[in-house]
């Protein structure tokens, strides 16, 4: 759900969601996600990240994705 929302906002190629045991996420008992929405080593993505409107929309995309995930989990119970 999060991947879908981020791709809609950024319009960059969808590399899909990957499930891994990430050191930054392991020490918590809470669900954890790490996103790399855009990469600064690509000049067009770096320039896009300088736009406040994109940052706001990217944050909204993250919120929508998390909300969709939580709603799907609540509906499954």
C-alpha positions as CSV (number, residue, x, y, z in Angstrom):
1,X,0.0,0.0,0.0
2,X,2.8,2.4,0.9
3,X,4.8,1.6,-2.3
4,X,1.7,2.2,-4.4
5,X,1.1,5.7,-2.9
6,X,4.8,6.7,-3.2
7,X,5.0,5.7,-6.8
8,X,1.9,7.8,-7.6
9,X,3.4,10.9,-6.1
10,X,6.9,10.6,-7.4
11,X,6.2,9.2,-10.8
12,X,9.6,7.4,-10.7
13,X,9.9,3.7,-11.8
14,X,8.4,1.3,-9.3
15,X,11.1,-1.1,-8.1
16,X,8.5,-2.7,-5.8
17,X,8.5,-3.3,-2.1
18,X,11.2,-5.5,-0.6
19,X,11.0,-7.3,2.7
20,X,14.3,-7.5,4.5
21,X,15.7,-7.7,8.0
22,X,17.0,-4.1,8.3
23,X,19.2,-3.2,11.2
24,X,17.4,0.1,11.7
25,X,14.0,-1.7,12.0
26,X,15.0,-4.7,14.1
27,X,15.2,-3.3,17.6
28,X,11.5,-2.5,17.8
29,X,8.5,-4.6,18.5
30,X,6.4,-2.2,16.5
31,X,5.8,-2.6,12.7
32,X,8.5,-0.7,10.9
33,X,9.1,0.5,7.4
34,X,12.0,2.2,5.7
35,X,11.3,4.0,2.4
36,X,13.7,5.4,-0.1
37,X,11.2,7.5,-2.1
38,X,13.8,9.3,-4.2
39,X,17.5,9.1,-4.6
40,X,19.7,12.2,-4.6
41,X,22.3,10.6,-6.8
42,X,19.9,11.1,-9.8
43,X,19.9,14.9,-10.7
44,X,16.3,15.0,-11.7
45,X,15.2,13.4,-8.4
46,X,17.5,15.7,-6.4
47,X,16.0,18.7,-8.1
48,X,12.5,17.4,-7.5
49,X,13.3,17.0,-3.8
50,X,14.0,20.8,-3.7
51,X,10.4,21.5,-4.4
52,X,8.3,22.1,-1.2
53,X,5.1,21.0,-3.0
54,X,6.7,17.6,-3.8
55,X,7.9,17.1,-0.2
56,X,4.4,17.8,1.1
57,X,2.7,15.5,-1.5
58,X,5.3,12.8,-0.7
59,X,4.5,13.1,3.0
60,X,0.8,12.8,2.2
61,X,1.5,9.7,0.1
62,X,3.3,8.1,3.0
63,X,0.3,8.9,5.3
64,X,-2.2,7.5,2.7
65,X,-0.1,4.3,2.3
66,X,0.2,3.8,6.0
67,X,-3.5,4.4,6.5
68,X,-4.4,1.9,3.7
69,X,-2.2,-0.7,5.4
70,X,-3.7,-0.2,8.8
71,X,-7.2,-0.2,7.4
72,X,-6.5,-3.5,5.6
73,X,-5.1,-5.0,8.8
74,X,-8.1,-3.9,10.8
75,X,-10.5,-5.3,8.2
76,X,-8.7,-8.6,8.3
77,X,-9.3,-9.1,12.1
